[in-house]
């Protein structure tokens, strides 16, 4: 997976590649779909959510430009796999999930595998964690027309937020975008087209 799906397709950060080799992707999936854990695609999990394809997990991690001493917020825990990868790249990771069923399963798997640097909370990801931030990195794994203002306020100076942006509405095309606080200004850099579930919450889309 790492060589064929990642390294040959532009993932060049050796720390990211090492993390993707180390984290056992199949352990974060229900047993009945573990046989497709390393295929080049997303995998459906509970609550209408998915585990993102390996390439997009690696690409988002690389886009955060982590050196290892950062505090990172992940919005959308899902299976917990992405948080585990980030946990190998940052000092500490906080991950928010609105579905308690997913959060409990992810927390149990992370604890079982020894990812003590990853903390799972149940809550509205669009509001972030003002009691913990600011964060040097924020990874948003669901799409909205723009990053919620609460998350941008929790981004530390010089920090990076990576999120899929759907400027044309909930069903429109999405572009993974890197936002950066630099020189007192927020810059936005479009990276690659993508497809994510919608970002649900007080500062996102209403629940269906």
N, C-alpha and C positions, 0 to 999 in steps of 0.2 A: 504493500500500500504506500509506504513512505516514498520509495524510489519511483514507482510508476505513476501514482496519482498526485504526488506532492512535488518532489524534487524536479521531476521532468516537466512540471507545469508552473514553474516560477516561484516556488517556495524555497528561498535561499537562506533563511535565518536558521543557522545550525541549532540554536537553542530550541526553536520551534520544532524542527525535525526530530530532535532528541526527545522532546516531550511527547510528540505523536508516536514515536516508537515505544515509549515507556508506558503510556496509559493504556490499560486493556479495555478497548472500546466495547467489546462484547459484554463485559461485566455490568455495563450500565443499561443493558437492554433486557427485556423479558426473555425468558429462555426460548420461547417459540420463534423468536426472530434473530437469535444470535448467529445463525448460520449466514446471515447477510450483513453482519456487522461491518465487514471491511470492503463491501462493494462500493462502487463510486456513485453514491446517491444517498438521499435522505431516507430515514427509516421511521415509520409511524410508531408512536408510542401512545400512551393513554391520554385522555382528555383532549383529543383532537390535535395534539402537538406532534412534533417530529424531532428526531435527532438529526442535525444537519450533516450533510455529506462531509467526509474527512477533509476535502480540499477547502471548503468554506470555513471550517473550524480553524484550520491552519492559517488560512489567508487572513481572517479577522485577528487572530493572535499575532501574526506578523505585523499587521497594520498598526497595532498598538505600540510597537517599538519598545517593548519592555526590556529593561536591563537586569531586573531581578530584585530590586529594592522597593518596588512600588506597591501601593495599596490599590486594588482593582475592584470595581463594582461590575457585576454581570447582571443584566436585566433579562430574565427568562431562563431559569435554571433547566427546565425540561428534564432530561435524563440525568443531568449532573456531569456529563462527559466533558462539555466545554469548560466547566468550572475546574475540573480536574486538570485539564491541559493548562489552563491559566495558572493553576496552583503550582505548576512546575516552572513557571516563568516569572512569577511575582512573589513578593514577600508575603502578602496576605490577600485573599479573595473573599469578597462578600457577594453572594448570589441571591437574587430575589425571584420568587415564583408565586404567582397568584393562585395556582391550584395546589391545595394542601396535599392531595394524593401524590402528585409528582414530587413536591418538596420533601415529603417524608421518605419516599423511596430513594431519592437522590441522596439525602442526608445519610440514610442507612448504608448505602453503597460506598459513599465517600469515607464514612467512619470505618467500615469494614476493610477498606483498602489502605487506610492510614493517611488520608489527606487532611491532616489536622490544620493546615493553613487555610482551608476552605470552610466558610461559614454559610449555612443555608437559612434563609428567612422566608416566611410566607407573608406576602403583602403586595401592594400595588407598585409595580416596578416603575411606573411613570413618575412616581413621587421620589424615587431613590431612597437613600438612607441618610438624611441630614444629621442624624445623631452619630454617624460614623465618619462621613466625608469630612474634608474633600478627598477626592481620589485622583491619583495620577493617571489612571486609565479607566475608561468605562466602555463596556461592550454591550451593545443592545441587540438582542437576537430576535427582534420582531419589528415590523415596518410601520412607519407613521409618516405624515407629510413633513415633519421636522422633529428633531430631538426635543423632548419635553423640556421646558424652561427650568424645571426643578433639577433635572440632571445636569444641564449646562452650569447651573449655579454651584453644583457639587463637584465640578471639574477643577482641579487644582491649576494654578498658573503653570503654563508649560505642559499641561496634561493633554491627553488625546482621548477623544470619544469616537468610537466607530459604530455606525448604525446604518441600517437600510432605510433609504428615504423614498417614499412613494408620493411624488409631488402631484400626481394626477388623481389622487384619491385612493380609497381602500383597494380597488381592483386594478389600479394603474401599474405601469412599469416601475420597477424599483432599481435604485442605484445604491450600492454600498458606498458610504461617504465617510471620510475621515475629517473630524472637526478638531481644531487645535487652538488652545489658548496661547497666543504668542504676542508679546509686546503690548499687552492690554487689549488685544483685539481677537475676535473669533474668526478663524478662517475655515473654509469648507473645501475639501478636495474630493471630487468624484473619483471612485476607484474602479468599480466593475459592476455590471448588471447582475442582479440576483433575484431570488424569490424567497420570501419569508412569510410566516403567519403574521396577521395584523397585531399591532401593539394595543392591547386592551387595558384601559384604566382611566382614572380621572383626567389625566392629561393626554390620553390617547383616544382610541376608538371606543365607543360603548360596547359592552358585551352583547352578543347576538341574542 
